[in-house]
Amino acid sequence: MLLGIWLPAPLMMTINGTFTGGGFARAGGLRSAAVGTALFPVYALLMSAYDGTLFALLLASAGLVAGAVLGRPRRVAHPPGREH
């Protein structure tokens, strides 16, 4: 799930920048999106800071990690199927 957020982030931010005159609206936009996708962890973090979505990116990532850690099944002290 984290890859589903972080991997397409550079492409989505490039598309978002197109509407304000950047991104695909300028020369080298496709190359920028390709390089950003190849370097997605660094690029997504930096561009989300410029884009204003850094807090949302970090909150979603922390929420997924916390959900995975806290949502694990608890270990039982006795074997399953035995009544105590």
TORVEX-551406 format. One record per atom (N, C-alpha, C): residue number from 1; x, y, z. Coordinates in steps of 0.02 Angstrom, whole numbers, m for minus. Atoms other than C-alpha are relative to their C-alpha. Example, Ala and Ser with C-alpha at 12.3 -4.5 7.8 and 13.67 -1.06 7.14 Angstrom:
BEGIN
+-----+--------+--------+--------+
:   n :      u :      v :      w :
+-----+--------+--------+--------+
:   1 :     45 :    m59 :      0 :
:   1 :    615 :   m225 :    390 :
:   1 :     45 :     60 :      0 :
:   2 :    m42 :    m59 :     m3 :
:   2 :    684 :    m53 :    357 :
:   2 :    m39 :     55 :     37 :
+-----+--------+--------+--------+
***
This chain:
BEGIN
+-----+--------+--------+--------+
:   n :      u :      v :      w :
+-----+--------+--------+--------+
:   1 :     40 :    m59 :      0 :
:   1 :      0 :      0 :      0 :
:   1 :     43 :     63 :      0 :
:   2 :    m44 :    m58 :     m1 :
:   2 :    141 :    119 :     37 :
:   2 :     28 :     14 :    m70 :
:   3 :    m24 :    m11 :     68 :
:   3 :    209 :     91 :   m138 :
:   3 :    m54 :     31 :    m44 :
:   4 :     55 :    m29 :     37 :
:   4 :     38 :    135 :   m205 :
:   4 :     m8 :     74 :     13 :
:   5 :      1 :    m72 :    m13 :
:   5 :     56 :    305 :   m124 :
:   5 :     63 :     33 :    m26 :
:   6 :    m63 :    m32 :     16 :
:   6 :    240 :    340 :   m150 :
:   6 :     21 :     m7 :    m73 :
:   7 :    m24 :     11 :     68 :
:   7 :    272 :    266 :   m323 :
:   7 :    m33 :     46 :    m51 :
:   8 :     29 :    m45 :     50 :
:   8 :    143 :    365 :   m425 :
:   8 :      1 :     74 :     21 :
:   9 :      0 :    m69 :    m25 :
:   9 :    171 :    524 :   m321 :
:   9 :     35 :     48 :    m48 :
:  10 :    m32 :    m47 :     46 :
:  10 :    298 :    604 :   m442 :
:  10 :    m42 :     13 :    m62 :
:  11 :     42 :    m10 :     59 :
:  11 :    183 :    576 :   m591 :
:  11 :    m60 :     43 :     17 :
:  12 :     58 :    m38 :    m20 :
:  12 :     32 :    644 :   m498 :
:  12 :     17 :     73 :     15 :
:  13 :    m21 :    m68 :    m14 :
:  13 :    128 :    797 :   m439 :
:  13 :     19 :     37 :    m64 :
:  14 :    m15 :    m31 :     64 :
:  14 :    189 :    829 :   m616 :
:  14 :    m64 :     18 :    m36 :
:  15 :     66 :    m16 :     30 :
:  15 :      9 :    820 :   m679 :
:  15 :    m30 :     60 :     36 :
:  16 :     26 :    m56 :    m39 :
:  16 :    m42 :    938 :   m538 :
:  16 :     35 :     65 :    m19 :
:  17 :    m37 :    m59 :     19 :
:  17 :     95 :   1059 :   m587 :
:  17 :    m16 :     26 :    m70 :
:  18 :     18 :    m19 :     68 :
:  18 :     34 :   1061 :   m767 :
:  18 :    m52 :     55 :     m1 :
:  19 :     54 :    m49 :     m2 :
:  19 :   m118 :   1164 :   m719 :
:  19 :     23 :     69 :     22 :
:  20 :    m26 :    m65 :    m21 :
:  20 :     m9 :   1302 :   m647 :
:  20 :     57 :     23 :    m44 :
:  21 :    m52 :    m21 :     47 :
:  21 :    109 :   1314 :   m795 :
:  21 :     64 :    m40 :      4 :
:  22 :    m59 :     42 :     m5 :
:  22 :    237 :   1185 :   m740 :
:  22 :    m15 :    m69 :    m27 :
:  23 :     14 :     70 :     19 :
:  23 :    241 :    996 :   m759 :
:  23 :      6 :    m13 :    m74 :
:  24 :     m2 :     18 :     71 :
:  24 :    197 :    937 :   m934 :
:  24 :    m10 :     61 :    m45 :
:  25 :     10 :    m60 :     40 :
:  25 :    159 :   1116 :   m991 :
:  25 :     66 :     32 :    m21 :
:  26 :    m65 :    m29 :     18 :
:  26 :    344 :   1157 :  m1000 :
:  26 :     44 :    m53 :    m32 :
:  27 :    m46 :     46 :     34 :
:  27 :    487 :   1082 :  m1098 :
:  27 :     35 :    m44 :     53 :
:  28 :    m33 :     47 :    m46 :
:  28 :    562 :    928 :  m1014 :
:  28 :    m45 :    m27 :     53 :
:  29 :     47 :     24 :    m50 :
:  29 :    406 :    887 :   m916 :
:  29 :     m3 :    m76 :      3 :
:  30 :      2 :     73 :      2 :
:  30 :    403 :    706 :   m972 :
:  30 :     64 :    m29 :     30 :
:  31 :    m64 :     24 :    m28 :
:  31 :    587 :    684 :   m931 :
:  31 :      1 :      9 :     76 :
:  32 :      3 :    m13 :    m72 :
:  32 :    558 :    762 :   m760 :
:  32 :    m43 :    m52 :     35 :
:  33 :     43 :     51 :    m30 :
:  33 :    415 :    641 :   m725 :
:  33 :     34 :    m69 :      0 :
:  34 :    m35 :     65 :      3 :
:  34 :    521 :    491 :   m782 :
:  34 :     56 :     m4 :     52 :
:  35 :    m54 :     m1 :    m51 :
:  35 :    670 :    541 :   m673 :
:  35 :    m30 :     m1 :     70 :
:  36 :     32 :     m2 :    m65 :
:  36 :    554 :    579 :   m528 :
:  36 :    m28 :    m68 :     20 :
:  37 :     26 :     66 :    m15 :
:  37 :    473 :    408 :   m541 :
:  37 :     57 :    m49 :     16 :
:  38 :    m58 :     43 :    m14 :
:  38 :    644 :    323 :   m545 :
:  38 :     28 :     13 :     69 :
:  39 :    m27 :    m20 :    m66 :
:  39 :    697 :    418 :   m389 :
:  39 :    m57 :     17 :     48 :
:  40 :     63 :    m19 :    m33 :
:  40 :    523 :    416 :   m311 :
:  40 :      5 :     14 :     75 :
:  41 :      2 :    m17 :    m71 :
:  41 :    566 :    413 :   m124 :
:  41 :     23 :     72 :     14 :
:  42 :    m27 :    m68 :    m11 :
:  42 :    671 :    572 :   m129 :
:  42 :    m43 :     51 :    m35 :
:  43 :     38 :    m48 :     39 :
:  43 :    571 :    658 :   m265 :
:  43 :    m69 :     11 :     30 :
:  44 :     68 :     m7 :    m29 :
:  44 :    402 :    624 :   m185 :
:  44 :      3 :     41 :     64 :
:  45 :     m5 :    m38 :    m63 :
:  45 :    460 :    692 :    m18 :
:  45 :     14 :     74 :    m14 :
:  46 :    m16 :    m69 :     15 :
:  46 :    538 :    849 :    m92 :
:  46 :    m57 :     36 :    m35 :
:  47 :     53 :    m33 :     38 :
:  47 :    398 :    886 :   m214 :
:  47 :    m64 :      9 :     42 :
:  48 :     59 :    m10 :    m42 :
:  48 :    264 :    859 :    m83 :
:  48 :     10 :     59 :     47 :
:  49 :    m14 :    m60 :    m40 :
:  49 :    350 :    992 :     22 :
:  49 :    m15 :     63 :    m40 :
:  50 :     15 :    m58 :     43 :
:  50 :    340 :   1114 :   m124 :
:  50 :    m74 :      4 :    m17 :
:  51 :     69 :      4 :     21 :
:  51 :    166 :   1056 :   m169 :
:  51 :    m49 :     17 :     56 :
:  52 :     43 :    m13 :    m57 :
:  52 :     96 :   1080 :      6 :
:  52 :    m35 :    m62 :     26 :
:  53 :     32 :     62 :    m21 :
:  53 :     50 :    897 :     31 :
:  53 :     46 :    m43 :     42 :
:  54 :    m48 :     38 :    m39 :
:  54 :    197 :    845 :    139 :
:  54 :    m33 :    m30 :     62 :
:  55 :     33 :     25 :    m60 :
:  55 :     91 :    829 :    297 :
:  55 :    m47 :    m59 :    m17 :
:  56 :     46 :     54 :     20 :
:  56 :    m38 :    722 :    205 :
:  56 :     39 :    m63 :    m18 :
:  57 :    m41 :     58 :     20 :
:  57 :     97 :    609 :    132 :
:  57 :     28 :    m35 :     61 :
:  58 :    m28 :     30 :    m60 :
:  58 :    180 :    582 :    299 :
:  58 :    m53 :    m29 :     46 :
:  59 :     54 :     26 :    m41 :
:  59 :     15 :    560 :    391 :
:  59 :    m27 :    m65 :    m27 :
:  60 :     24 :     62 :     31 :
:  60 :    m46 :    429 :    268 :
:  60 :     50 :    m57 :      8 :
:  61 :    m52 :     51 :     m8 :
:  61 :    120 :    337 :    275 :
:  61 :      4 :    m24 :     72 :
:  62 :     m3 :     19 :    m71 :
:  62 :    126 :    341 :    466 :
:  62 :    m62 :    m39 :     20 :
:  63 :     62 :     37 :    m15 :
:  63 :    m55 :    284 :    475 :
:  63 :      1 :    m71 :    m25 :
:  64 :     m4 :     69 :     26 :
:  64 :    m23 :    134 :    364 :
:  64 :     50 :    m42 :     39 :
:  65 :    m49 :     37 :    m39 :
:  65 :    133 :     84 :    461 :
:  65 :    m29 :    m16 :     69 :
:  66 :     30 :     12 :    m66 :
:  66 :     42 :    105 :    628 :
:  66 :    m55 :    m52 :     m4 :
:  67 :     52 :     50 :      9 :
:  67 :   m105 :      5 :    563 :
:  67 :     28 :    m70 :     m9 :
:  68 :    m31 :     65 :     10 :
:  68 :     10 :   m135 :    509 :
:  68 :     30 :    m27 :     65 :
:  69 :    m31 :     21 :    m63 :
:  69 :    101 :   m139 :    676 :
:  69 :    m53 :    m16 :     52 :
:  70 :     51 :      9 :    m52 :
:  70 :    m51 :   m120 :    788 :
:  70 :    m54 :    m50 :    m20 :
:  71 :     53 :     44 :     23 :
:  71 :   m165 :   m228 :    682 :
:  71 :     21 :    m73 :     m4 :
:  72 :    m23 :     70 :      1 :
:  72 :    m61 :   m386 :    699 :
:  72 :    m40 :    m41 :     50 :
:  73 :     35 :     43 :    m49 :
:  73 :   m149 :   m533 :    781 :
:  73 :     43 :    m10 :     62 :
:  74 :    m36 :     10 :    m63 :
:  74 :   m102 :   m554 :    962 :
:  74 :     17 :    m74 :      8 :
:  75 :    m22 :     69 :    m13 :
:  75 :     m6 :   m708 :   1013 :
:  75 :    m37 :    m26 :     61 :
:  76 :     34 :     31 :    m57 :
:  76 :    m97 :   m828 :   1127 :
:  76 :     50 :    m42 :     39 :
:  77 :    m46 :     37 :    m43 :
:  77 :    m11 :   m909 :   1274 :
:  77 :    m11 :    m74 :     m3 :
:  78 :     15 :     72 :      3 :
:  78 :    m97 :  m1076 :   1246 :
:  78 :    m12 :    m19 :    m73 :
:  79 :     11 :     22 :     68 :
:  79 :   m111 :  m1180 :   1088 :
:  79 :    m74 :      8 :    m21 :
:  80 :     70 :     m8 :     22 :
:  80 :   m268 :  m1149 :    982 :
:  80 :    m38 :    m66 :      7 :
:  81 :     42 :     59 :     m6 :
:  81 :   m411 :  m1268 :   1012 :
:  81 :     m4 :    m28 :     70 :
:  82 :      3 :     24 :    m69 :
:  82 :   m374 :  m1299 :   1196 :
:  82 :    m37 :     50 :     42 :
:  83 :     39 :    m42 :    m45 :
:  83 :   m497 :  m1231 :   1321 :
:  83 :     36 :      4 :     67 :
:  84 :    m31 :     m8 :    m67 :
:  84 :   m429 :  m1161 :   1485 :
:  84 :    m52 :     23 :     48 :
+-----+--------+--------+--------+
***
